[in-house]
Amino acid sequence: MCSPTGINIGDTGYGYTLSVLNGKYKMIILYWLAQYKPVLRFNELQRCIGSISYKTLSLTLKELEKSDLVIRTEYPQIPPKVEYQLSERGLSLVPVLNMMCEWGEANKI
């Protein structure tokens, strides 16, 4: 049982997972990195998502990097080149994302 009665949900595995994935764009970014290409540049990610501002994408990617779900690689060149990819820990979420997608396809109204 993931969240037994009488225990604060924040202290459970479920609560931890929600805290790591909490945010409007985190799951969308993980989806694009898992499904589109294994490595995406910042501007490519921004184009894929479409409705995200530079600042929001930057902050969200920093949070995903801090949670060890995304690896950021910066190349010292002009103009700067920064690439993002899923870490091993991030890749472990791909089956969960796939199950969510399957559930959504099966239960769309």
Helices and strands as residue ranges (DSSP letters): G 9-11, H 13-21, H 26-35, E 39-41, H 42-49, H 54-66, E 70-75, E 81-86, H 88-91, H 94-107
